[in-house]
Protein backbone atom coordinates (compact mmCIF):
# COMPACT_ATOMS: atom_id res chain seq x y z
CA UNK A 1 0.00 0.00 0.00
CA UNK A 2 2.82 2.38 0.98
CA UNK A 3 4.71 1.54 -2.23
CA UNK A 4 1.59 2.15 -4.30
CA UNK A 5 1.00 5.47 -2.55
CA UNK A 6 4.61 6.55 -3.11
CA UNK A 7 4.23 5.87 -6.83
CA UNK A 8 1.07 7.95 -7.17
CA UNK A 9 1.25 11.28 -8.96
CA UNK A 10 -0.52 12.93 -6.05
CA UNK A 11 2.17 11.89 -3.55
CA UNK A 12 5.06 12.77 -5.86
CA UNK A 13 3.53 16.15 -6.61
CA UNK A 14 3.04 16.83 -2.89
CA UNK A 15 6.66 15.82 -2.19
CA UNK A 16 7.86 17.99 -5.06
CA UNK A 17 5.87 20.98 -3.81
CA UNK A 18 7.23 20.44 -0.32
CA UNK A 19 10.73 20.36 -1.73
CA UNK A 20 10.02 23.48 -3.79
CA UNK A 21 8.73 25.25 -0.67
CA UNK A 22 11.84 24.29 1.29
CA UNK A 23 14.14 25.36 -1.53
CA UNK A 24 12.18 28.58 -1.94
CA UNK A 25 12.50 29.43 1.74
CA UNK A 26 16.21 28.67 1.70
CA UNK A 27 16.58 30.68 -1.50
CA UNK A 28 14.72 33.62 0.04
CA UNK A 29 17.04 33.51 3.02
CA UNK A 30 20.12 33.27 0.82
CA UNK A 31 18.78 35.97 -1.49
CA UNK A 32 18.24 38.23 1.48
CA UNK A 33 21.66 37.58 2.96
CA UNK A 34 23.77 37.68 -0.19
CA UNK A 35 21.80 39.81 -2.65
CA UNK A 36 19.10 42.03 -1.14
CA UNK A 37 20.93 43.20 1.98
CA UNK A 38 24.20 43.84 0.08
CA UNK A 39 22.20 45.66 -2.60
CA UNK A 40 20.58 47.86 0.06
CA UNK A 41 23.99 48.51 1.59
CA UNK A 42 25.40 49.31 -1.86
CA UNK A 43 22.54 51.69 -2.60
CA UNK A 44 22.99 53.34 0.81
CA UNK A 45 26.72 53.69 0.15
CA UNK A 46 26.05 55.11 -3.32
CA UNK A 47 23.67 57.70 -1.86
CA UNK A 48 26.12 58.91 0.79
CA UNK A 49 28.95 59.00 -1.78
CA UNK A 50 26.71 60.99 -4.12
CA UNK A 51 26.03 63.48 -1.34
CA UNK A 52 29.75 63.63 -0.58
CA UNK A 53 30.41 64.27 -4.28
CA UNK A 54 27.97 67.19 -4.15
CA UNK A 55 29.93 68.69 -1.25
CA UNK A 56 33.16 68.05 -3.17
CA UNK A 57 31.70 69.92 -6.18
CA UNK A 58 30.83 72.83 -3.90
CA UNK A 59 34.41 72.83 -2.61
CA UNK A 60 35.76 72.86 -6.17
CA UNK A 61 33.42 75.71 -7.12
CA UNK A 62 34.62 77.68 -4.07
CA UNK A 63 38.25 77.05 -5.07
CA UNK A 64 37.61 78.18 -8.64
CA UNK A 65 35.80 81.32 -7.45
CA UNK A 66 38.69 82.21 -5.16
CA UNK A 67 41.16 81.57 -8.01
CA UNK A 68 39.13 83.82 -10.35
CA UNK A 69 39.17 86.59 -7.73
CA UNK A 70 42.93 86.19 -7.22
CA UNK A 71 43.43 86.39 -10.98
CA UNK A 72 41.31 89.55 -11.28
CA UNK A 73 43.37 91.26 -8.58
CA UNK A 74 46.76 90.09 -9.88
CA UNK A 75 46.31 91.37 -13.46
CA UNK A 76 44.95 94.74 -12.31
CA UNK A 77 47.09 97.74 -13.28
CA UNK A 78 46.78 99.19 -9.76
CA UNK A 79 48.20 95.96 -8.31
CA UNK A 80 50.99 96.02 -10.90
CA UNK A 81 51.86 99.62 -9.91
CA UNK A 82 51.63 98.75 -6.19
CA UNK A 83 54.08 95.82 -6.38
CA UNK A 84 56.54 98.15 -8.19
CA UNK A 85 56.21 100.75 -5.42
CA UNK A 86 54.39 103.25 -7.63
CA UNK A 87 51.05 103.28 -5.80
CA UNK A 88 51.57 104.02 -2.06
CA UNK A 89 47.88 104.51 -1.39
CA UNK A 90 46.87 101.11 -2.83
CA UNK A 91 46.48 99.31 0.50
CA UNK A 92 44.55 102.11 2.19
CA UNK A 93 42.22 102.44 -0.79
CA UNK A 94 41.48 98.74 -1.37
CA UNK A 95 41.90 96.91 1.95
CA UNK A 96 39.82 97.00 5.09
CA UNK A 97 38.48 94.55 7.63
CA UNK A 98 34.98 95.06 6.25
CA UNK A 99 36.16 94.12 2.75
CA UNK A 100 37.86 90.97 4.06
CA UNK A 101 34.75 89.93 6.00
CA UNK A 102 32.39 90.58 3.10
CA UNK A 103 34.62 88.69 0.62
CA UNK A 104 35.25 85.96 3.23
CA UNK A 105 39.01 86.41 2.87
CA UNK A 106 41.29 85.50 5.75
CA UNK A 107 44.43 86.99 4.26
CA UNK A 108 46.05 88.40 1.12
CA UNK A 109 49.82 88.06 0.65
CA UNK A 110 51.83 89.94 -1.97
CA UNK A 111 55.28 88.60 -2.91
CA UNK A 112 57.86 90.57 -4.91
CA UNK A 113 59.73 89.20 -7.91
CA UNK A 114 62.29 87.57 -5.61
CA UNK A 115 59.59 85.66 -3.74
CA UNK A 116 59.87 87.75 -0.57
CA UNK A 117 56.83 89.07 1.29
CA UNK A 118 56.04 92.57 0.00
CA UNK A 119 52.76 93.21 1.78
CA UNK A 120 50.41 91.27 3.98
CA UNK A 121 46.83 91.97 5.07
CA UNK A 122 44.53 89.67 6.99
CA UNK A 123 42.32 88.93 9.97
CA UNK A 124 43.87 87.01 12.86
CA UNK A 125 41.53 84.00 13.35
CA UNK A 126 42.34 83.92 17.07
CA UNK A 127 41.64 87.56 17.94
CA UNK A 128 39.48 88.56 14.99
CA UNK A 129 41.60 91.70 14.55
CA UNK A 130 42.60 93.06 11.14
CA UNK A 131 46.34 93.69 10.47
CA UNK A 132 48.56 94.82 7.63
CA UNK A 133 52.28 93.97 7.74
CA UNK A 134 55.42 94.16 5.67
CA UNK A 135 56.62 90.85 7.11
CA UNK A 136 54.88 87.90 8.76
CA UNK A 137 56.19 88.68 12.21
CA UNK A 138 54.66 89.87 15.43
CA UNK A 139 51.01 90.75 14.66
CA UNK A 140 51.05 88.72 11.43
CA UNK A 141 53.07 85.79 12.72
CA UNK A 142 49.98 83.53 12.67
CA UNK A 143 50.50 83.26 8.89
CA UNK A 144 54.23 82.44 9.08
CA UNK A 145 53.90 78.72 8.28
CA UNK A 146 51.42 79.15 5.35
CA UNK A 147 53.68 81.92 3.94
CA UNK A 148 56.64 79.52 3.95
CA UNK A 149 54.49 77.02 2.02
CA UNK A 150 53.57 79.78 -0.45
CA UNK A 151 57.23 80.63 -1.02
CA UNK A 152 58.04 76.96 -1.53
CA UNK A 153 55.18 76.74 -4.06
CA UNK A 154 56.55 79.77 -5.94
CA UNK A 155 59.98 78.14 -6.15
CA UNK A 156 58.45 74.89 -7.42
CA UNK A 157 56.06 76.51 -9.92
CA UNK A 158 56.54 80.22 -10.70
CA UNK A 159 53.58 80.09 -13.11
CA UNK A 160 51.11 79.55 -10.21
CA UNK A 161 47.51 80.20 -11.41
CA UNK A 162 46.10 77.51 -9.17
CA UNK A 163 44.03 76.89 -6.08
CA UNK A 164 45.25 74.54 -3.32
CA UNK A 165 44.40 73.43 0.18
CA UNK A 166 46.88 74.24 2.97
CA UNK A 167 46.91 72.84 6.48
CA UNK A 168 48.13 75.26 9.12
CA UNK A 169 46.53 75.83 12.48
CA UNK A 170 43.37 75.02 10.54
CA UNK A 171 42.62 74.04 6.93
CA UNK A 172 42.61 76.91 4.46
CA UNK A 173 41.92 77.43 0.79
CA UNK A 174 44.68 79.29 -1.06
CA UNK A 175 44.52 80.71 -4.59
CA UNK A 176 47.55 82.23 -6.32
CA UNK A 177 48.40 84.02 -9.54
CA UNK A 178 51.43 85.93 -10.88
CA UNK A 179 51.10 89.74 -10.87
CA UNK A 180 51.05 90.98 -14.47
CA UNK A 181 49.82 93.88 -16.53
CA UNK A 182 46.17 93.84 -17.50
CA UNK A 183 47.08 92.53 -20.95
CA UNK A 184 49.26 89.89 -19.21
CA UNK A 185 52.34 91.02 -21.12
CA UNK A 186 55.85 91.06 -19.75
CA UNK A 187 57.41 89.04 -16.95
CA UNK A 188 55.60 88.71 -13.59
CA UNK A 189 56.51 91.37 -11.02
CA UNK A 190 55.48 89.19 -8.10
CA UNK A 191 52.71 86.94 -6.90
CA UNK A 192 49.39 87.39 -5.14
CA UNK A 193 47.97 84.76 -2.76
CA UNK A 194 44.41 84.90 -1.43
CA UNK A 195 43.52 82.84 1.64
CA UNK A 196 40.08 81.71 2.77
CA UNK A 197 39.84 79.88 6.09
CA UNK A 198 37.92 76.57 5.96
CA UNK A 199 36.59 76.88 9.51
CA UNK A 200 33.18 76.20 11.05
CA UNK A 201 31.74 79.27 9.37
CA UNK A 202 32.85 77.97 5.97
CA UNK A 203 31.41 74.52 6.75
CA UNK A 204 28.11 76.18 7.76
CA UNK A 205 28.13 78.01 4.43
CA UNK A 206 28.67 74.73 2.55
CA UNK A 207 25.85 73.12 4.54
CA UNK A 208 23.53 76.05 3.70
CA UNK A 209 24.47 75.73 0.02
CA UNK A 210 24.16 71.94 -0.28
CA UNK A 211 21.73 71.15 2.53
CA UNK A 212 24.19 68.50 3.75
CA UNK A 213 26.33 68.36 6.88
CA UNK A 214 30.02 68.65 6.05
CA UNK A 215 33.15 68.00 8.09
CA UNK A 216 36.86 68.59 7.59
CA UNK A 217 39.46 66.65 9.51
CA UNK A 218 43.24 66.39 9.47
CA UNK A 219 44.38 62.77 9.10
CA UNK A 220 47.29 61.34 11.04
CA UNK A 221 48.07 59.03 8.13
CA UNK A 222 46.79 58.64 4.54
CA UNK A 223 43.59 56.70 3.93
CA UNK A 224 43.90 53.24 2.38
CA UNK A 225 41.46 54.21 -0.36
CA UNK A 226 40.03 57.36 -1.87
CA UNK A 227 36.66 56.96 -0.13
CA UNK A 228 35.91 55.49 3.30
CA UNK A 229 32.35 54.64 4.36
CA UNK A 230 31.57 53.67 7.96
CA UNK A 231 28.29 52.79 9.65
CA UNK A 232 27.71 53.85 13.23
CA UNK A 233 24.31 52.88 14.57
CA UNK A 234 21.62 54.77 12.68
CA UNK A 235 24.07 56.97 10.78
CA UNK A 236 26.36 56.34 7.84
CA UNK A 237 29.47 58.43 7.32
CA UNK A 238 31.64 58.96 4.25
CA UNK A 239 35.06 60.53 3.93
CA UNK A 240 37.13 61.50 0.93
CA UNK A 241 40.83 62.29 1.09
CA UNK A 242 41.74 65.68 -0.39
CA UNK A 243 45.07 66.59 -1.90
CA UNK A 244 46.88 69.31 0.04
CA UNK A 245 50.04 71.37 -0.23
CA UNK A 246 52.42 70.34 1.04
CA UNK A 247 51.32 66.74 1.20
CA UNK A 248 52.99 65.98 4.53
CA UNK A 249 49.54 66.15 6.08
CA UNK A 250 46.30 64.78 4.73
CA UNK A 251 42.87 66.37 4.83
CA UNK A 252 39.56 64.51 4.70
CA UNK A 253 36.19 65.91 3.62
CA UNK A 254 33.24 64.07 5.14
CA UNK A 255 29.48 63.97 5.53
CA UNK A 256 26.96 61.77 7.27
CA UNK A 257 23.34 60.74 6.70
CA UNK A 258 20.67 59.19 8.81
CA UNK A 259 19.91 55.59 7.78
CA UNK A 260 16.16 56.17 7.86
CA UNK A 261 15.56 55.03 4.29
CA UNK A 262 17.71 51.90 4.66
CA UNK A 263 16.12 50.84 7.97
CA UNK A 264 12.63 51.42 6.56
CA UNK A 265 13.48 49.37 3.45
CA UNK A 266 14.91 46.61 5.64
CA UNK A 267 11.80 46.43 7.80
CA UNK A 268 9.56 46.41 4.75
CA UNK A 269 11.57 43.62 3.17
CA UNK A 270 11.29 41.49 6.31
CA UNK A 271 7.50 41.85 6.28
CA UNK A 272 7.52 40.94 2.58
CA UNK A 273 9.53 37.79 3.32
CA UNK A 274 7.08 36.72 6.05
CA UNK A 275 4.00 37.31 3.94
CA UNK A 276 5.66 35.62 0.95
CA UNK A 277 6.24 32.46 2.99
CA UNK A 278 2.61 32.44 4.21
CA UNK A 279 1.33 33.07 0.71
CA UNK A 280 3.43 30.20 -0.65
CA UNK A 281 1.88 27.80 1.88
CA UNK A 282 -1.60 28.96 0.94
CA UNK A 283 -0.83 28.64 -2.77
CA UNK A 284 0.50 25.10 -2.30
CA UNK A 285 -2.73 24.07 -0.57
CA UNK A 286 -4.86 25.56 -3.34
CA UNK A 287 -2.63 23.99 -6.02
CA UNK A 288 -3.09 20.55 -4.45
CA UNK A 289 -6.85 20.98 -4.42
CA UNK A 290 -6.96 22.22 -8.00
CA UNK A 291 -4.53 19.49 -9.06
CA UNK A 292 -6.90 16.81 -7.89
CA UNK A 293 -10.01 18.31 -9.44
CA UNK A 294 -8.69 19.76 -12.70
CA UNK A 295 -5.70 17.58 -13.63
CA UNK A 296 -5.50 14.25 -11.80
CA UNK A 297 -9.10 13.21 -12.26
CA UNK A 298 -9.19 14.01 -16.02
CA UNK A 299 -5.78 12.37 -16.41
CA UNK A 300 -7.09 9.14 -14.93
CA UNK A 301 -9.92 9.25 -17.44
CA UNK A 302 -7.46 9.97 -20.23
CA UNK A 303 -5.26 7.07 -19.07
CA UNK A 304 -8.22 4.69 -19.19
CA UNK A 305 -9.00 5.99 -22.69
CA UNK A 306 -5.43 5.48 -23.91
CA UNK A 307 -5.35 1.95 -22.46
CA UNK A 308 -8.55 1.11 -24.31
CA UNK A 309 -7.45 2.74 -27.55
CA UNK A 310 -3.80 1.66 -27.69
CA UNK A 311 -4.63 -1.39 -29.75
CA UNK A 312 -6.68 0.67 -32.19
CA UNK A 313 -4.67 1.36 -35.37
CA UNK A 314 -6.66 4.51 -36.10
CA UNK A 315 -6.32 5.94 -32.58
CA UNK A 316 -4.23 8.92 -33.77
CA UNK A 317 -6.77 9.97 -36.38
CA UNK A 318 -9.63 9.48 -33.94
CA UNK A 319 -7.92 11.66 -31.32
CA UNK A 320 -7.37 14.42 -33.85
CA UNK A 321 -11.06 14.39 -34.74
CA UNK A 322 -12.17 14.94 -31.13
CA UNK A 323 -13.72 18.31 -30.32
CA UNK A 324 -12.84 18.39 -26.60
CA UNK A 325 -9.55 19.29 -24.88
CA UNK A 326 -8.00 15.95 -25.80
CA UNK A 327 -8.72 16.63 -29.45
CA UNK A 328 -7.35 20.14 -29.10
CA UNK A 329 -4.20 18.68 -27.52
CA UNK A 330 -3.83 16.11 -30.30
CA UNK A 331 -4.25 18.72 -33.02
CA UNK A 332 -1.82 21.01 -31.23
CA UNK A 333 0.72 18.18 -31.17
CA UNK A 334 0.13 17.58 -34.86
CA UNK A 335 0.69 21.26 -35.68
CA UNK A 336 3.71 21.36 -33.42
CA UNK A 337 5.17 18.30 -35.13
CA UNK A 338 4.78 19.89 -38.56
CA UNK A 339 6.22 23.13 -37.26
CA UNK A 340 9.14 21.19 -35.79
CA UNK A 341 9.77 19.58 -39.16
CA UNK A 342 9.81 23.03 -40.75
CA UNK A 343 12.20 24.34 -38.10
CA UNK A 344 14.47 21.34 -38.61
CA UNK A 345 14.57 22.08 -42.32
CA UNK A 346 15.38 25.74 -41.62
CA UNK A 347 18.08 24.77 -39.12
CA UNK A 348 19.58 22.40 -41.65
CA UNK A 349 19.63 25.24 -44.16
CA UNK A 350 21.23 27.61 -41.64
CA UNK A 351 23.84 25.05 -40.62
CA UNK A 352 24.89 24.38 -44.20
CA UNK A 353 24.58 27.78 -45.90
CA UNK A 354 26.20 31.16 -45.41
CA UNK A 355 23.59 33.68 -44.15
CA UNK A 356 25.15 36.65 -45.97
CA UNK A 357 25.57 35.26 -49.49
CA UNK A 358 23.20 32.29 -49.43
CA UNK A 359 25.96 30.03 -50.76
CA UNK A 360 26.81 26.71 -49.10
CA UNK A 361 29.24 27.14 -46.20
CA UNK A 362 32.50 25.38 -45.35
CA UNK A 363 30.70 22.67 -43.37
CA UNK A 364 28.58 21.58 -46.34
CA UNK A 365 31.50 22.01 -48.74
CA UNK A 366 33.78 19.74 -46.67
CA UNK A 367 31.05 17.12 -46.38
CA UNK A 368 30.34 17.14 -50.14
CA UNK A 369 34.04 17.16 -50.98
CA UNK A 370 34.64 13.99 -48.95
CA UNK A 371 31.79 12.28 -50.79
CA UNK A 372 32.97 13.47 -54.21
CA UNK A 373 36.58 12.43 -53.49
CA UNK A 374 35.42 8.93 -52.51
CA UNK A 375 33.38 8.64 -55.71
CA UNK A 376 36.26 9.93 -57.87
CA UNK A 377 38.71 7.48 -56.33
CA UNK A 378 36.28 4.60 -56.74
CA UNK A 379 35.39 5.42 -60.39
CA UNK A 380 38.85 6.77 -61.37
CA UNK A 381 37.23 9.92 -62.72
CA UNK A 382 39.04 13.27 -62.61
CA UNK A 383 38.16 15.75 -59.88
CA UNK A 384 39.34 19.34 -59.62
CA UNK A 385 38.85 22.02 -56.98
CA UNK A 386 39.30 25.77 -57.02
CA UNK A 387 40.04 28.26 -54.25
CA UNK A 388 39.08 31.85 -55.05
CA UNK A 389 39.97 34.97 -53.09
CA UNK A 390 38.82 38.58 -53.70
CA UNK A 391 41.94 40.65 -54.35
CA UNK A 392 42.82 43.21 -51.68
CA UNK A 393 39.46 42.89 -49.94
CA UNK A 394 40.85 44.36 -46.71
CA UNK A 395 41.69 47.54 -48.63
CA UNK A 396 38.11 47.51 -49.96
CA UNK A 397 36.67 47.31 -46.43
CA UNK A 398 39.04 49.99 -45.15
CA UNK A 399 38.05 52.33 -47.99
CA UNK A 400 34.32 51.70 -48.43
CA UNK A 401 33.31 50.27 -45.05
CA UNK A 402 32.07 46.84 -43.98
CA UNK A 403 28.50 47.49 -45.18
CA UNK A 404 29.71 48.04 -48.73
CA UNK A 405 32.00 45.06 -48.22
CA UNK A 406 28.98 42.87 -47.46
CA UNK A 407 27.21 44.17 -50.59
CA UNK A 408 30.31 43.40 -52.65
CA UNK A 409 30.46 39.85 -51.24
CA UNK A 410 26.78 39.29 -52.08
CA UNK A 411 27.18 40.47 -55.69
CA UNK A 412 30.34 38.43 -56.23
CA UNK A 413 28.67 35.36 -54.67
CA UNK A 414 25.57 35.73 -56.88
CA UNK A 415 27.78 36.00 -59.96
CA UNK A 416 29.82 32.95 -58.97
CA UNK A 417 26.67 30.95 -58.26
CA UNK A 418 25.28 31.85 -61.68
CA UNK A 419 28.49 30.75 -63.41
CA UNK A 420 28.68 27.56 -61.31
CA UNK A 421 25.07 26.70 -62.17
CA UNK A 422 25.69 27.31 -65.86
CA UNK A 423 28.85 25.15 -65.92
CA UNK A 424 27.61 22.45 -63.56
CA UNK A 425 29.89 22.68 -60.54
CA UNK A 426 29.48 23.34 -56.81
CA UNK A 427 30.72 26.58 -55.14
CA UNK A 428 30.68 27.65 -51.48
CA UNK A 429 31.84 30.50 -49.27
CA UNK A 430 34.54 29.01 -47.04
CA UNK A 431 36.02 32.14 -45.47
CA UNK A 432 35.68 35.92 -45.18
CA UNK A 433 36.44 36.75 -48.82
CA UNK A 434 37.40 33.19 -49.75
CA UNK A 435 35.31 30.84 -51.90
CA UNK A 436 35.88 27.20 -52.88
CA UNK A 437 34.52 25.16 -55.77
CA UNK A 438 34.54 21.44 -56.57
CA UNK A 439 34.31 20.26 -60.17
CA UNK A 440 33.57 16.49 -60.54
CA UNK A 441 34.62 14.79 -63.77
CA UNK A 442 36.75 17.82 -64.59
CA UNK A 443 40.47 17.95 -65.32
CA UNK A 444 42.72 20.81 -64.22
CA UNK A 445 42.79 22.22 -67.75
CA UNK A 446 39.00 22.15 -67.95
CA UNK A 447 38.86 23.76 -64.52
CA UNK A 448 41.15 26.51 -65.83
CA UNK A 449 38.61 27.31 -68.58
CA UNK A 450 35.81 27.52 -66.03
CA UNK A 451 37.96 29.67 -63.73
CA UNK A 452 38.46 32.11 -66.59
CA UNK A 453 34.68 32.22 -67.02
CA UNK A 454 34.33 32.99 -63.31
CA UNK A 455 36.99 35.71 -63.40
CA UNK A 456 35.48 37.23 -66.55
CA UNK A 457 32.00 37.30 -65.05
CA UNK A 458 33.29 39.09 -61.93
CA UNK A 459 35.19 41.56 -64.11
CA UNK A 460 31.93 42.26 -65.97
CA UNK A 461 30.39 43.40 -62.66
CA UNK A 462 32.76 46.39 -62.77
CA UNK A 463 32.28 46.76 -59.01
CA UNK A 464 34.48 49.78 -58.12
CA UNK A 465 37.63 49.09 -56.09
CA UNK A 466 39.85 52.14 -56.60
CA UNK A 467 42.15 51.16 -53.73
CA UNK A 468 43.17 47.96 -55.52
CA UNK A 469 46.60 48.10 -57.19
CA UNK A 470 45.41 45.35 -59.57
CA UNK A 471 42.45 46.99 -61.31
CA UNK A 472 39.94 49.80 -60.68
CA UNK A 473 37.27 47.18 -60.01
CA UNK A 474 36.89 44.05 -57.90
CA UNK A 475 38.90 41.08 -59.16
CA UNK A 476 39.69 37.57 -57.94
CA UNK A 477 42.69 35.28 -57.79
CA UNK A 478 42.16 31.54 -58.30
CA UNK A 479 44.10 28.44 -57.35
CA UNK A 480 43.33 25.07 -59.01
CA UNK A 481 44.33 21.55 -58.07
CA UNK A 482 43.36 18.11 -59.36
CA UNK A 483 42.98 14.86 -57.47
CA UNK A 484 45.82 12.37 -57.88
CA UNK A 485 48.39 15.01 -58.95
CA UNK A 486 51.59 14.29 -57.05
CA UNK A 487 49.79 11.50 -55.19
CA UNK A 488 47.07 13.75 -53.71
CA UNK A 489 44.21 11.46 -52.65
CA UNK A 490 42.59 13.23 -49.68
CA UNK A 491 40.28 16.24 -49.44
CA UNK A 492 42.71 18.09 -47.16
CA UNK A 493 45.59 17.44 -49.55
CA UNK A 494 43.48 18.56 -52.50
CA UNK A 495 42.53 21.84 -50.75
CA UNK A 496 46.09 22.42 -49.54
CA UNK A 497 47.33 22.09 -53.13
CA UNK A 498 44.66 24.54 -54.32
CA UNK A 499 45.69 26.92 -51.53
CA UNK A 500 49.31 26.74 -52.71
CA UNK A 501 48.20 27.43 -56.26
CA UNK A 502 46.17 30.42 -54.99
CA UNK A 503 49.26 31.67 -53.20
CA UNK A 504 51.18 31.38 -56.45
CA UNK A 505 48.46 33.33 -58.29
CA UNK A 506 48.73 36.12 -55.76
CA UNK A 507 52.49 36.08 -55.94
CA UNK A 508 52.18 36.41 -59.73
CA UNK A 509 50.33 39.71 -59.41
CA UNK A 510 46.74 38.53 -58.64
CA UNK A 511 43.74 38.69 -61.00
CA UNK A 512 44.78 35.39 -62.52
CA UNK A 513 44.45 31.62 -62.06
CA UNK A 514 47.21 29.12 -61.38
CA UNK A 515 47.15 25.31 -61.51
CA UNK A 516 48.95 23.41 -58.79
CA UNK A 517 52.13 21.66 -59.83
CA UNK A 518 54.53 19.62 -57.69
CA UNK A 519 57.03 22.48 -57.93
CA UNK A 520 54.80 24.47 -55.54
CA UNK A 521 55.23 21.95 -52.73
CA UNK A 522 58.03 23.88 -51.04
CA UNK A 523 56.40 27.30 -51.46
CA UNK A 524 55.93 28.87 -47.99
CA UNK A 525 52.37 29.63 -47.03
CA UNK A 526 51.35 32.78 -45.15
CA UNK A 527 49.99 32.59 -41.61
CA UNK A 528 46.50 32.85 -43.03
CA UNK A 529 47.02 30.24 -45.78
CA UNK A 530 47.12 32.89 -48.46
CA UNK A 531 48.32 36.49 -48.61
CA UNK A 532 45.68 39.02 -47.64
C-alpha positions, 0 to 999 in steps of 0.5 A: 500500500505504501509503495503504491501510494509513493508511486502515485502522482498525487504523492510525488507532486506533494513531495515535489511541492514540499521540496520546492517550498523548502528550496524557496524558503532557503533561497529567500534567506540566501537571497536576502543575505547575499543579494538584497541586503548587500544591494541595500547597503550598496545603494545606501553607500552610493547615496552617501557618496553621491552626497559627498560628491555634491559637497566636493563639487561645492568645494571645487566651485569655491576654489575656482571662485577664489582663483578667479578673484585672485586672478582679477586682482593680480592682473589689475594695473593698480596691483601692478603699480603697487608691487613696483612701489608706484602706488603708495595709497593702494592698501589704504584704498582697497583693503579694510576689515569690512572688505575681508569679511564681506569677501570671506578672505582670511588673508592676502599676501603679496610677494615681490619678484624675488619671492619675498613678502612685500605686503600682507593683510589679513584677519587674525583668526584667534583675535578677529583683529585686522592687520597689515604687515610688511613681514609675517612677524609679530602681529602677522606671525599667525600666517608664518607657516602658510607663507613659507608654504607659499614661497616653496610653491613659488619656487616649485612653480613660478607660473602659479595660477592655481588653487590649493588646500593648505593645512596650518593651524586650521585648513585653508583654501589658497589661490595664487596668480602671478602679478602681471599687466592687465594685458598679461604682457611682460614678466611677472613682477610678483605673486598674489595669494588669497587665503580663505579659512575653511573653519566652522563658518565655511562649513556652515556656508557649505551646509547652507548651500548643499543642505548636507552636513560637512566635516573637515578633519586632518588625518594622522596618516593617509587613507587606504582608499580614496573613499571610506564609508563607515556605519555607526548605529543609525548613521552612515558616514563617508570621507574622501581624502583631499590633496593638500600642499604640502602633502605631509599632512592629509585632509579629509572631507566628510558627511553623514546621513541618517539611515532612515531610508535603509532601515525602513526598506529593511523592515519592509523587506522582512515583512515581505519575506514573512508574507511571501512564505505564508502566501506560498503555503496557501498557494500550495494548498490551493494547487493541491486541491486544483490538481486533484479536481482539474488535472489528476481526475481528467488524467485518470480518465485519459489514461483509461482511454489510452489503455482502451485505444492503444490497440486501435490502429486509427487511434491517432486519427480518432484523437485528432477528430475529437472536439474536446480538450483531448482533441485540441491537444492532439491537433496542437501536437500535430501542428507542433510536429509539422512546425518542428519539421519546418524548423528542422529544415530551416536549421539544416539550411542555416547550418549548411549555408552562409547567411550573408551570401546564401551560398553553401558554407564550409561545413557543407563544402567539406562534407560534399568534398569527402563524398565526391573524393570517394566517388572519384577514387572509386570510379577513377574519374578526374576531380578538380577544386578551385580556391578563389579569393577577392583581391585586396578585400581588406583595402576595400573594407578599409576604404568603403566600409564593412557594409559596402564590403557585405554588398560586394560579397553578395554580388560576387557570390551571386555571380559565382553561383550563376556561373557555377550553375551554368557550368555544372559545378558546386561553389561555397563561401569558405572564409571571409572573402574566400570561396571554394569550388569542386568540379567532378569529372573535370580535369585541371585544364577544364577547370582553368577554362571555367575559372576564366569564365568565373573571373570574366563574369566578376570583371563584368560586374565592374564593381568599383575598387579604386584602392586595388593596385590590380584593377579599378574594379573588384577582381579575384585570384584563383588556385586550381588543383586536381585529385591524384596530382603528385599523389594527392588522394585526400580532401585536405591534400586537395585543398592544400594544393589549391591553396598553394596554387592560390598563393602562387596566383597572388604572388604572380600579381593577382587577377589570374588563375594558377594550376597546382604543380609539384614544384609548388610543394616547397612554397611557404604559405602565409599565416592565413594560408594565403596572402591578404 
